[in-house]
């Protein structure tokens, strides 16, 4: 009996000891996450900036040199281990689009990553991967494999819970789950649904299967009621369809349902004028906000699969067009080239990107004629992309949602790398001119 009592006592001792250790470890993990966020929110995050402008016409002062330096600095801050699988999430474009991040820069970034002993690969949606060769992206030119984010048939996915606006889950690309390190390599430009596409949008849409991207992420804008079936008639619907200058309306006569394409809507409110106070339609602000919040949530779900210390971001502010690269066609840049940004904080880099675009302003003569209601009134304090896409498409909105989700801070220090003032004072190395043909 004494032996049994002693054994039970010993078991209880070790059980309680292990339970206490488990609780302490969980508490430490929670505190670590809280400390990371508190540090982000109380301190300024660093955003490194390489300007398109250079102080002297020499390679060491070029944008390429600045990309190299910023990439090197971010790699030094990222604990990449030997044989880590490193996902470079970037948009490879579509069809006849040619304004995505040039392979020239992609290759340099890949080569820098390889020096760590990790194994980089580029990933994007399957279709963009399969025809990437048409835009110059191959394993040979980029220097690493190019892998579909959700497998060959876009079915290699894992569900993540979001519970937002009636949508329970999204299908995260399995390749994102497999990776040890994430580099969010983004092209900054406009976007029809939210005004702006950058680091958040790159993960939020590009990290998921096509079904989630189109039937859930984009569909969330339809949750707020636009058409009142009780008040609307087929005759009114026909007038609205024909009257919309952007051709965003489609009428389902069988179900008396008027469907609006929020992506192409510029909130010109012509439809409200045609409705003439009847109340058959509404233009709900929350429909536009829903998409912004959804992409903040979905990008956060991607990041939750990684150790945040093993993630960094690069934004290219070049060939800044009004619409997304998804459209697969060349567009006139509506903002001058600005340069490249790098950071460990997604909220900080997105805020800095938008601030620099706002400071630069629009190239008004490059605004395509199909932006019929662009607001160019200098008296109104609007972001250039809001001027193009309409008052309900505030490019900062998704960033604010991301900050509310504790993904980072909008409080940042912009640290310029190899500035024009700095490089113009540097000593020049001896000039080299090719004397004979070379293979290198």
Secondary structure, 3 states (H helix, E strand, C coil): CHHHHHHHHHHHHHHHHHHHHHHHHHHHHHHHHHHHHHHHHHCCEEEEEEECCCCCCCHHHCHHHHHHHHHHHHHHCCCCCCCCEEEEECCCCCCCCCCCCCHHHHHHHHHHHHCCCCEEEEEECHHHHHCHHHHCCCHHHHCCEEEECCCCCCCCEEEEEEEECCEEEEEEEHHHHHCCEEEEEEECEEECCCEEECHHHHHHCCCECHHHHHHHHCHHHHCCCCECCCCCCHHHHHHHHHHCCCCCEEEECCCCEEEECHHHCCCCCHHHHHHCCCCCECCCHHHHHHHHHHHHHHHHHHHCCCCHHHEEEEEEECCECCCCHHHCCCCCCCECCCEEEEECCHHHHHHHHHHHHHHHCCCHHHCCCCCCCCCCCCCCCCCHHHHHHCCCCCCCHHHHHHHHCCCCCCCEEEEECCCHHHHCCCCCCCCCCCCCCCCC
